[in-house]
Amino acid sequence: MKSKQWKMLVLAVVIMTVGAFLFLFKDNKVEPTLAGIPFVFWTGLLVSILVVFATFLGSKFFPFEDPKKQ
């Protein structure tokens, strides 16, 4: 079961990263703004937080064991 969750998590991070760079992070895109801060900052911050959360989940669902661990 861990392997399936791991694969889904990896797929979600890849889709999120590719989607961010293809669609969200566009040159000279400053509108809309939130509290005077451009759109790119907020989307970048959101993507970063989601990737950090996915990394945390990945540490819990990693399907392989360390052979040196006893």
N, C-alpha and C positions, 0 to 999 in steps of 0.2 A: 504494500500500500504506500510505503514511503516513496518508492520509486516513481509512482504515478503523480504524487503530489510534487515531488522534486521536478519532474519534467514539465508539469503545468506552471510551476513557479518560474522556471527558466524561460519558458515560452512567453509568459506574461512580461518578464523584464525585457526580453528581446523586442517584443511588440511595442512596449512602452518607450524604449530607447529609440527605435527606428521611427516610430510615430512622432516622437518629440522633435527629432532632427528633420524629418521630412515635412511636417505640417505645422508644428507649433513655433519653432525657432526660425522665424523668417527675418531677412535683412530689413532694417529700418522700420520694424513694426513696434511702435511705441504706444499706439492706441489699441485698446482702451487702457486706462490707467486706474490704479486703485491707490488712494492716498498719495497721489502724485508719483507713484513708482510704476514704471512701464510693465506692460503685459509680459514681456520676455522674462523679467525677473521673477514674477509670480509663478509663471508656468515652470521655469527652471527650478525654483524652490520646491514646488509641488512634486515634480518628477524626482528630485533628489530625495525628498522625504519618503516617497513611495519606494524608491530603490533601496534606501536604508532599511525600511520595514521589510522588504522582500529579502534582504540579506539576513536579517534576524530570523525570519521564517525559514530561510534556506539552511541556517545553522541547526534548526530543529528537525528538518525533514531530510537532511543529507543521508542518502541511502547506503553509503559505504562506511566500513569500519576500518580503523587504523590497525594493521596487522601487528604492530609493535606494542599495542596497548594490551595490558594484561590485567 
